Amino acid sequence: MMSKEEFVALALSRWPELESLDQEKDFYEYERRFEQIMLDLSRAVLERKISPVGKDRRKKTKFEPDSASSK
């Protein structure tokens, strides 16, 4: 579980990148970089809230079929 303090620390770690957006002269580049920063932040938050990422990104959790539904 992620605490409020961990979330704030994670968000603050992205603050310099957000501040540097003010130097962009092209709105489309500004928007592209902003979107990437937010995607990276949201991915990091989600990974910390749920669980660490496994070595094999294709592997799902093991699932045993329900024996009653297979009849």
N, CA and C atoms as a LAMMPS dump frame, in Angstrom:
ITEM: TIMESTEP
0
ITEM: NUMBER OF ATOMS
213
ITEM: BOX BOUNDS ff ff ff
-5.0000000000000000e+02 5.0000000000000000e+02
-5.0000000000000000e+02 5.0000000000000000e+02
-5.0000000000000000e+02 5.0000000000000000e+02
ITEM: ATOMS id mol type element x y z
1 1 1 N 0.848 -1.184 0
2 1 2 C 0 0 0
3 1 3 C 0.889 1.242 0
4 2 1 N 0.482 2.206 -0.743
5 2 2 C 1.242 3.443 -0.855
6 2 3 C 0.68 4.481 0.11
7 3 1 N 1.555 5.13 0.821
8 3 2 C 1.109 6.162 1.756
9 3 3 C 1.001 7.514 1.038
10 4 1 N 0.344 8.435 1.689
11 4 2 C 0.195 9.789 1.145
12 4 3 C 1.561 10.436 0.959
13 5 1 N 2.452 10.215 1.91
14 5 2 C 3.787 10.794 1.85
15 5 3 C 4.576 10.241 0.659
16 6 1 N 4.422 8.926 0.387
17 6 2 C 5.108 8.32 -0.753
18 6 3 C 4.583 8.895 -2.072
19 7 1 N 3.268 9.1 -2.144
20 7 2 C 2.684 9.684 -3.343
21 7 3 C 3.205 11.104 -3.568
22 8 1 N 3.21 11.893 -2.502
23 8 2 C 3.68 13.28 -2.615
24 8 3 C 5.152 13.301 -3.033
25 9 1 N 5.956 12.419 -2.456
26 9 2 C 7.374 12.358 -2.823
27 9 3 C 7.542 11.973 -4.292
28 10 1 N 6.724 11.056 -4.76
29 10 2 C 6.781 10.64 -6.155
30 10 3 C 6.373 11.786 -7.079
31 11 1 N 5.307 12.492 -6.718
32 11 2 C 4.856 13.636 -7.515
33 11 3 C 5.906 14.752 -7.504
34 12 1 N 6.503 14.993 -6.348
35 12 2 C 7.536 16.037 -6.257
36 12 3 C 8.775 15.692 -7.083
37 13 1 N 9.037 14.405 -7.258
38 13 2 C 10.195 14.015 -8.064
39 13 3 C 9.998 14.386 -9.533
40 14 1 N 8.755 14.58 -9.962
41 14 2 C 8.44 14.979 -11.341
42 14 3 C 8.319 16.492 -11.501
43 15 1 N 8.35 17.221 -10.396
44 15 2 C 8.154 18.666 -10.449
45 15 3 C 9.17 19.397 -11.333
46 16 1 N 10.469 19.073 -11.267
47 16 2 C 11.421 19.779 -12.139
48 16 3 C 11.088 19.613 -13.625
49 17 1 N 10.624 18.442 -14.013
50 17 2 C 10.239 18.222 -15.406
51 17 3 C 9.039 19.088 -15.785
52 18 1 N 8.082 19.195 -14.863
53 18 2 C 6.908 20.022 -15.125
54 18 3 C 7.287 21.499 -15.228
55 19 1 N 8.185 21.942 -14.372
56 19 2 C 8.634 23.337 -14.43
57 19 3 C 9.37 23.647 -15.731
58 20 1 N 10.115 22.677 -16.23
59 20 2 C 10.887 22.904 -17.453
60 20 3 C 9.985 23.054 -18.681
61 21 1 N 8.735 22.669 -18.563
62 21 2 C 7.799 22.821 -19.682
63 21 3 C 7.57 24.289 -20.039
64 22 1 N 7.746 25.176 -19.088
65 22 2 C 7.546 26.603 -19.333
66 22 3 C 8.513 27.149 -20.383
67 23 1 N 9.59 26.435 -20.628
68 23 2 C 10.576 26.883 -21.615
69 23 3 C 10.192 26.492 -23.04
70 24 1 N 9.182 25.651 -23.178
71 24 2 C 8.747 25.225 -24.514
72 24 3 C 8.063 26.374 -25.241
73 25 1 N 8.4 26.558 -26.489
74 25 2 C 7.783 27.603 -27.299
75 25 3 C 6.658 27.037 -28.161
76 26 1 N 6.723 25.76 -28.437
77 26 2 C 5.736 25.083 -29.266
78 26 3 C 4.711 24.377 -28.368
79 27 1 N 3.433 24.727 -28.541
80 27 2 C 2.399 24.145 -27.688
81 27 3 C 2.306 22.637 -27.862
82 28 1 N 2.483 22.146 -29.08
83 28 2 C 2.371 20.707 -29.323
84 28 3 C 3.481 19.939 -28.612
85 29 1 N 4.669 20.489 -28.583
86 29 2 C 5.772 19.854 -27.85
87 29 3 C 5.502 19.914 -26.345
88 30 1 N 4.977 21.031 -25.886
89 30 2 C 4.592 21.183 -24.478
90 30 3 C 3.595 20.1 -24.101
91 31 1 N 2.555 19.953 -24.928
92 31 2 C 1.513 18.965 -24.65
93 31 3 C 2.056 17.544 -24.682
94 32 1 N 2.929 17.242 -25.648
95 32 2 C 3.514 15.91 -25.759
96 32 3 C 4.346 15.566 -24.527
97 33 1 N 5.186 16.502 -24.118
98 33 2 C 6.028 16.265 -22.937
99 33 3 C 5.193 16.168 -21.664
100 34 1 N 4.181 17.026 -21.526
101 34 2 C 3.293 16.985 -20.356
102 34 3 C 2.603 15.629 -20.278
103 35 1 N 2.098 15.161 -21.398
104 35 2 C 1.415 13.862 -21.417
105 35 3 C 2.356 12.742 -21.002
106 36 1 N 3.598 12.77 -21.479
107 36 2 C 4.563 11.729 -21.135
108 36 3 C 4.907 11.761 -19.645
109 37 1 N 5.078 12.938 -19.095
110 37 2 C 5.37 13.067 -17.664
111 37 3 C 4.219 12.484 -16.838
112 38 1 N 2.993 12.836 -17.209
113 38 2 C 1.821 12.349 -16.473
114 38 3 C 1.639 10.841 -16.629
115 39 1 N 1.898 10.314 -17.816
116 39 2 C 1.802 8.863 -18.016
117 39 3 C 2.828 8.128 -17.156
118 40 1 N 4.049 8.64 -17.131
119 40 2 C 5.092 8.018 -16.31
120 40 3 C 4.731 8.067 -14.832
121 41 1 N 4.204 9.212 -14.393
122 41 2 C 3.811 9.357 -12.996
123 41 3 C 2.669 8.412 -12.652
124 42 1 N 1.66 8.352 -13.502
125 42 2 C 0.518 7.482 -13.21
126 42 3 C 0.92 6.011 -13.225
127 43 1 N 1.827 5.63 -14.122
128 43 2 C 2.31 4.243 -14.153
129 43 3 C 3.055 3.913 -12.858
130 44 1 N 3.895 4.827 -12.401
131 44 2 C 4.65 4.592 -11.17
132 44 3 C 3.717 4.467 -9.969
133 45 1 N 2.693 5.316 -9.917
134 45 2 C 1.729 5.253 -8.812
135 45 3 C 0.965 3.931 -8.856
136 46 1 N 0.495 3.551 -10.032
137 46 2 C -0.255 2.308 -10.172
138 46 3 C 0.583 1.1 -9.784
139 47 1 N 1.832 1.068 -10.222
140 47 2 C 2.709 -0.054 -9.896
141 47 3 C 2.964 -0.141 -8.394
142 48 1 N 3.109 0.982 -7.747
143 48 2 C 3.347 0.958 -6.298
144 48 3 C 2.084 0.615 -5.525
145 49 1 N 0.926 1.023 -6.041
146 49 2 C -0.339 0.726 -5.362
147 49 3 C -0.702 -0.75 -5.479
148 50 1 N -0.427 -1.358 -6.625
149 50 2 C -0.839 -2.739 -6.856
150 50 3 C 0.248 -3.711 -6.435
151 51 1 N 1.346 -3.716 -7.155
152 51 2 C 2.459 -4.612 -6.846
153 51 3 C 3.63 -4.283 -7.758
154 52 1 N 4.807 -4.756 -7.397
155 52 2 C 5.955 -4.517 -8.266
156 52 3 C 5.781 -5.249 -9.6
157 53 1 N 6.402 -4.737 -10.634
158 53 2 C 6.318 -5.346 -11.95
159 53 3 C 7.179 -6.597 -11.974
160 54 1 N 6.643 -7.666 -12.55
161 54 2 C 7.379 -8.921 -12.646
162 54 3 C 8.416 -8.882 -13.754
163 55 1 N 9.236 -9.912 -13.818
164 55 2 C 10.281 -9.975 -14.835
165 55 3 C 9.692 -10.205 -16.221
166 56 1 N 8.65 -11.026 -16.295
167 56 2 C 8.019 -11.338 -17.578
168 56 3 C 6.721 -10.55 -17.677
169 57 1 N 6.707 -9.508 -18.518
170 57 2 C 5.537 -8.645 -18.607
171 57 3 C 4.32 -9.362 -19.18
172 58 1 N 4.522 -10.492 -19.867
173 58 2 C 3.412 -11.223 -20.472
174 58 3 C 2.74 -12.172 -19.49
175 59 1 N 3.419 -12.5 -18.414
176 59 2 C 2.909 -13.492 -17.476
177 59 3 C 1.813 -12.908 -16.601
178 60 1 N 0.715 -13.617 -16.55
179 60 2 C -0.407 -13.237 -15.688
180 60 3 C -0.333 -14.089 -14.424
181 61 1 N -1.173 -13.767 -13.458
182 61 2 C -1.201 -14.589 -12.26
183 61 3 C -1.791 -15.947 -12.602
184 62 1 N -1.376 -16.962 -11.886
185 62 2 C -1.877 -18.312 -12.151
186 62 3 C -3.354 -18.385 -11.806
187 63 1 N -4.074 -19.075 -12.635
188 63 2 C -5.519 -19.196 -12.459
189 63 3 C -5.903 -20.653 -12.616
190 64 1 N -6.523 -21.199 -11.618
191 64 2 C -7.014 -22.574 -11.669
192 64 3 C -8.472 -22.543 -12.102
193 65 1 N -8.832 -23.269 -13.154
194 65 2 C -10.223 -23.262 -13.622
195 65 3 C -11.155 -23.852 -12.557
196 66 1 N -12.345 -23.338 -12.53
197 66 2 C -13.369 -23.831 -11.605
198 66 3 C -13.834 -25.19 -12.113
199 67 1 N -13.71 -26.228 -11.313
200 67 2 C -14.066 -27.579 -11.753
201 67 3 C -15.567 -27.715 -12.026
202 68 1 N -16.386 -26.927 -11.361
203 68 2 C -17.831 -27.021 -11.564
204 68 3 C -18.242 -26.476 -12.929
205 69 1 N -17.566 -25.451 -13.406
206 69 2 C -17.945 -24.847 -14.679
207 69 3 C -17.402 -25.616 -15.878
208 70 1 N -16.481 -26.551 -15.673
209 70 2 C -15.909 -27.286 -16.775
210 70 3 C -16.688 -28.55 -17.113
211 71 1 N -17.748 -28.848 -16.39
212 71 2 C -18.538 -30.068 -16.633
213 71 3 C -19.55 -29.87 -17.697
